[in-house]
Amino acid sequence: MSSQLFPAIPRFLPPPSVSHVLWCVAGGDYATLQAAVNAASSGDTILVGPNLTGWGDVTFPAQKIITVTGLSAAAHTPTIQIGKVTYSPTVGTANENNIFLENLYVSGDFNGSQGVLFAGTAPARLRVTGLLISNVSALGGNGIVSNNSGSGSSLYIDNCLTNASPVGTMLVHTQGFTQMHDTELNAGAAAFSCAAGNLTVFTSRIEYALAGAVGVITGGTVTMTTTFIRNTQTNGSGVSVASPGVFILDSSVFDVRTGTGYCVSGTGVFLYGQVTWSNVAAIVPRNVKTQNTLTQAQMTQTPTPSP
């Protein structure tokens, strides 16, 4: 019989790719989250349990696709606390969330640095879901510092909450793409800043009591939809937009006190659609002011100022 009908079968086949689950629990195999990350292979999941002493700072290496998930139902408490998170790969994996963090309390390093630092280059991606990010350093630590070395990197923030950080800015976007969804920013010296790239915010709440602006745009484009922005400080402002920055606002509510502050100010470009301007003090006139040095353009419908 011809051997061509029955091609030779390799004697040894390569083993299939297998993902593992690593347990990071008190008294278990790993004393720190970093030790578990070091032991993990690409595709692995690390399950993190309660530990009253915390799991320490963690730096994620490049070329690994890792998921870290908190086990406790009280994930936003110190029982499942980790320190500063750093992810700064020089390259990522296309179409993959290289690092995925879920249901963790990120305390930051308390030394004037960040809670979460993402400085990846294209196409690195980081996704954080259900995190409480609380960098309480009095030295000026920021909450999330994103995309500060890669113009093509992507950060996704879903269903998160920020807290404390009395001096720093909660979300610092400097390049690349950041998407924030279903998240609350309500701590620090400012909510967000954008210097380049694209920052997209939707279905979120940004609430502060600041003498200055809640958000600062010096470059790039910030797009907000179905978002509530409040500054309860008299004379406080909403968003400052400096040229060449662009601010696009639609289907949202501004709730800013009257006084010398503007809802939107600066020398950049402001594009708006359906926006409701309101005020936390109902007995005084509504603050619908935008600074006239802005380049303003209506996108779709006429805004509906509160009476």
C-alpha positions in Angstrom: 0.0 0.0 0.0 1.3 3.4 -0.9 2.8 5.4 2.0 1.4 8.5 0.4 -2.1 7.6 1.5 -1.0 7.4 5.1 1.4 10.3 5.9 3.7 9.8 8.7 2.4 10.8 12.2 4.8 12.8 14.3 6.1 10.7 17.2 5.8 13.6 19.6 3.2 16.4 19.5 3.7 19.8 21.1 1.7 20.2 24.4 -1.4 22.4 24.1 -1.3 25.8 25.6 -2.6 25.6 29.2 -3.8 28.5 31.4 -3.3 28.2 35.1 -5.0 29.7 38.2 -2.6 31.0 40.9 -3.9 31.6 44.4 -2.6 34.6 46.3 -4.0 34.0 49.8 -2.7 34.5 53.3 -0.5 31.6 54.3 -0.5 30.3 50.7 2.3 29.9 48.1 2.9 33.6 47.6 3.6 36.2 50.2 3.1 39.1 47.8 1.2 39.7 44.6 4.5 40.4 42.9 5.7 36.9 43.7 2.6 35.5 42.1 3.0 37.7 39.0 6.6 36.6 38.6 5.5 33.0 38.7 2.6 33.4 36.3 2.8 32.5 32.6 1.0 34.4 29.9 -2.7 33.6 30.0 -2.8 32.8 33.7 -5.3 34.2 36.2 -4.3 35.2 39.8 -7.0 35.1 42.4 -6.3 37.4 45.3 -7.8 36.7 48.7 -8.1 38.8 51.9 -4.8 39.7 53.7 -4.9 42.3 56.5 -1.3 43.2 55.9 -1.9 43.9 52.2 -0.2 42.4 49.1 2.3 45.1 48.4 3.3 47.0 45.2 3.3 45.1 41.9 5.0 45.7 38.6 3.7 43.8 35.6 6.2 42.5 33.1 5.9 42.9 29.3 4.8 40.0 27.1 2.5 38.5 29.7 -1.2 38.4 29.5 -2.4 38.2 33.1 -5.7 38.6 34.9 -5.7 39.6 38.6 -9.1 39.2 40.3 -10.0 39.9 44.0 -12.0 37.1 45.6 -13.6 39.0 48.5 -17.0 40.5 48.3 -15.5 43.4 50.2 -13.0 44.1 47.5 -13.0 47.8 48.2 -11.6 47.4 51.8 -8.1 47.0 53.1 -8.7 43.3 53.5 -7.9 42.9 49.8 -5.5 45.8 49.5 -2.6 46.0 47.1 -0.1 48.9 46.8 1.1 50.8 43.7 0.5 49.2 40.3 3.0 49.7 37.5 2.7 48.5 34.0 5.2 50.0 31.6 5.8 47.6 28.7 7.9 48.6 25.7 5.5 46.6 23.5 2.2 44.8 23.9 0.1 42.2 22.3 -2.2 43.4 19.6 -6.0 43.0 20.3 -5.4 41.7 23.8 -5.8 43.2 27.2 -2.3 42.5 28.4 -3.2 43.2 32.0 -6.7 43.0 33.5 -7.3 44.1 37.1 -10.6 43.4 38.8 -12.2 43.9 42.2 -9.2 45.2 44.1 -8.4 48.0 46.5 -5.4 49.9 45.2 -3.9 52.0 47.9 -0.9 53.5 46.1 2.5 53.7 47.5 2.0 56.7 49.9 5.2 58.3 48.6 4.0 61.0 46.3 3.7 58.6 43.3 0.7 57.0 41.7 -1.9 54.5 42.5 -1.9 53.0 39.0 0.9 53.9 36.5 0.3 52.8 32.9 3.1 53.9 30.5 2.8 51.4 27.7 3.7 51.8 24.1 1.5 50.5 21.2 -0.3 48.2 21.2 -0.1 47.7 25.0 -3.5 47.6 26.8 -4.6 47.8 30.4 -8.1 47.2 31.7 -9.2 48.0 35.2 -12.7 47.0 36.5 -14.3 47.5 39.9 -11.2 49.1 41.5 -11.2 51.5 44.4 -8.1 53.6 43.8 -7.0 55.6 46.8 -3.5 57.2 46.8 -3.7 59.1 50.1 -0.2 60.6 49.9 0.1 64.2 51.0 3.1 64.6 48.7 1.0 64.9 45.6 0.4 61.4 44.3 -1.9 60.9 41.3 -4.5 58.3 41.1 -4.2 56.9 37.5 -1.3 58.1 35.3 -2.0 56.8 31.8 -0.4 56.4 28.5 2.6 58.6 29.3 5.0 57.1 26.9 3.0 55.4 24.1 0.9 57.3 21.6 -0.8 54.1 20.6 -1.5 52.5 24.0 -5.0 52.0 25.4 -6.4 52.2 29.0 -9.9 51.1 29.9 -11.5 52.1 33.2 -14.9 50.5 34.1 -17.0 50.8 37.2 -14.2 52.2 39.4 -14.2 54.7 42.3 -11.5 57.1 43.4 -11.0 58.3 46.9 -8.6 60.4 49.0 -5.4 61.7 47.2 -5.8 65.3 48.5 -3.1 66.8 46.3 -2.8 64.9 43.1 -5.0 64.6 40.0 -7.1 61.4 39.8 -6.7 60.7 36.0 -3.7 62.0 34.1 -3.9 61.3 30.4 -0.9 62.3 28.4 -1.0 60.3 25.2 -2.7 57.3 23.6 -6.4 56.4 24.3 -8.2 56.2 27.6 -11.9 55.2 28.0 -13.6 55.8 31.3 -17.1 54.3 31.8 -19.5 54.0 34.8 -16.9 55.5 37.1 -16.8 58.2 39.8 -14.0 60.7 40.3 -14.4 62.6 43.5 -11.0 63.2 45.2 -7.7 65.0 44.7 -6.8 68.5 43.6 -8.5 67.9 40.2 -10.5 65.2 38.5 -8.6 64.8 35.2 -6.1 66.4 32.8 -5.4 65.7 29.2 -2.3 66.8 27.3 -2.6 64.8 24.0 -4.4 61.8 22.5 -8.0 61.0 23.2 -9.8 60.7 26.5 -13.4 59.5 26.3 -15.8 59.6 29.3 -19.4 58.3 29.4 -22.0 57.4 32.0 -19.8 58.7 34.7 -19.9 61.2 37.6 -17.2 63.8 38.4 -17.9 65.7 41.7 -15.6 68.1 43.5 -15.4 71.2 45.7 -12.5 73.1 44.1 -11.6 76.8 43.9 -10.2 76.1 40.4 -11.3 73.9 37.5 -12.5 70.3 37.9 -10.7 69.2 34.7 -7.9 70.7 32.6 -7.4 70.1 28.9 -4.1 71.5 27.4 -4.1 69.3 24.3 -5.7 66.3 22.6 -9.5 65.7 22.7 -11.8 65.0 25.6 -15.2 63.7 24.8 -17.9 63.4 27.4 -21.4 61.9 27.0 -24.1 61.2 29.6 -21.8 62.5 32.3 -22.6 64.6 35.4 -20.0 67.2 36.4 -20.3 69.1 39.7 -18.2 71.7 41.5 -19.8 72.8 44.7 -17.2 75.5 45.5 -18.4 79.1 45.1 -16.4 80.6 42.2 -15.2 77.2 41.2 -15.1 76.2 37.6 -15.9 73.2 35.4 -13.4 72.5 32.6 -10.5 74.6 31.4 -9.6 74.1 27.7 -6.4 75.6 26.5 -5.4 75.7 22.8 -4.9 73.3 21.0 -7.2 71.2 23.3 -10.7 70.2 22.2 -13.6 69.5 24.6 -16.7 67.8 23.2 -19.8 67.6 25.5 -23.1 66.0 24.8 -26.1 64.6 26.7 -24.6 65.7 30.0 -25.2 68.0 33.0 -23.0 70.7 34.5 -23.8 71.5 38.1 -21.5 74.5 38.9 -22.0 77.2 41.5 -22.4 80.8 40.4 -19.6 83.4 40.9 -16.5 84.2 39.0 -16.0 80.7 37.7 -16.9 79.5 34.2 -18.5 76.2 33.3 -16.1 76.0 30.4 -13.2 78.4 29.9 -9.9 78.8 28.0 -8.7 79.4 24.5 -9.3 76.0 23.1 -12.3 74.5 21.1 -15.6 73.6 22.8 -18.2 71.6 20.8 -21.5 70.9 22.5 -24.7 69.1 21.9 -27.6 68.6 24.4 -26.3 70.0 27.6 -28.2 71.0 30.8 -26.6 73.7 32.9 -27.8 73.6 36.5 -26.6 74.9 39.9 -26.4 73.4 43.3 -28.0 76.5 44.9 -31.5 76.7 43.5 -32.2 80.2 44.9 -29.6 81.9 42.8 -29.3 82.4 39.0 -27.9 79.5 37.0 -24.3 79.7 35.8 -24.3 79.1 32.1 -21.2 81.0 31.5 -18.5 80.0 29.0 -15.5 82.2 28.4 -15.9 84.1 25.2 -12.3 83.4 24.1 -13.3 79.8 23.4 -14.0 78.7 19.9 -17.5 77.4 20.4 -19.7 75.4 18.0 -23.0 73.7 18.4 -23.1 70.0 17.3 -26.7 69.1 17.2 -29.5 70.5 19.4 -29.7 73.8 21.2 -28.5 73.5 24.8 -31.3 73.8 27.4 -30.1 76.1 30.3 -31.9 75.8 33.5 -34.1 78.9 34.3 
